[in-house]
Amino acid sequence: MQIDQYAFLPQRITVKPGTTVTWTNDDDDSHTVASSSKLFKSKALDTGDKFSFTFTTPGTYAYICSVHPYMTGAVVMIGLALTAGWRAITKPSQRACASDGVHRE
């Protein structure tokens, strides 16, 4: 991801689980990368500085430059994530149970 001319380029990307996204500040001014949910936030990035974050949970992650809040972007992580300790449902009539044998819906 590039930061240039007071914009995140591209403004929106789609990634798979486990993808590490790296933002590089190619602008002449300092910028940050800060998620709206406070999941990640970079320090002030000077020209040439980089910030990376690995996305592991599906969802849409909106972010801004906290110095210039009109700069916005989003990372969309797609994919099926099964919670550890749960088994996959293979037949419509089956129910998923936790590893402790307790059914939870």
Secondary structure as the mmCIF struct_conf table of DSSP 4:
data_model
#
loop_
_struct_conf.conf_type_id
_struct_conf.id
_struct_conf.beg_label_comp_id
_struct_conf.beg_label_asym_id
_struct_conf.beg_label_seq_id
_struct_conf.end_label_comp_id
_struct_conf.end_label_asym_id
_struct_conf.end_label_seq_id
STRN STRN1 GLN A 2 ASP A 4
TURN_TY1_P TURN_TY1_P1 GLN A 5 TYR A 6
STRN STRN2 ALA A 7 LEU A 9
BEND BEND1 PRO A 10 GLN A 11
STRN STRN3 ARG A 12 VAL A 15
TURN_TY1_P TURN_TY1_P2 PRO A 17 GLY A 18
STRN STRN4 THR A 19 ASN A 25
BEND BEND2 ASP A 27 ASP A 29
STRN STRN5 HIS A 31 HIS A 31
STRN STRN6 ALA A 34 SER A 35
TURN_TY1_P TURN_TY1_P3 SER A 36 SER A 37
BEND BEND3 LYS A 38 LEU A 39
STRN STRN7 LYS A 41 LYS A 41
HELX_LH_PP_P HELX_LH_PP_P1 ALA A 44 ALA A 44
STRN STRN8 LEU A 45 LEU A 45
HELX_LH_PP_P HELX_LH_PP_P2 ASP A 46 ASP A 46
TURN_TY1_P TURN_TY1_P4 THR A 47 GLY A 48
STRN STRN9 LYS A 50 PHE A 55
BEND BEND4 THR A 57 THR A 57
STRN STRN10 GLY A 59 ILE A 64
BEND BEND5 SER A 66 HIS A 68
TURN_TY1_P TURN_TY1_P5 PRO A 69 TYR A 70
STRN STRN11 THR A 72 MET A 77
BEND BEND6 GLY A 79 GLY A 79
HELX_LH_PP_P HELX_LH_PP_P3 LEU A 82 THR A 83
TURN_TY1_P TURN_TY1_P6 ALA A 84 GLY A 85
STRN STRN12 TRP A 86 TRP A 86
HELX_LH_PP_P HELX_LH_PP_P4 ARG A 87 ILE A 89
BEND BEND7 LYS A 91 LYS A 91
TURN_TY1_P TURN_TY1_P7 PRO A 92 SER A 93
STRN STRN13 CYS A 97 ALA A 98
TURN_TY1_P TURN_TY1_P8 SER A 99 ASP A 100
BEND BEND8 GLY A 101 GLY A 101
STRN STRN14 HIS A 103 HIS A 103
#
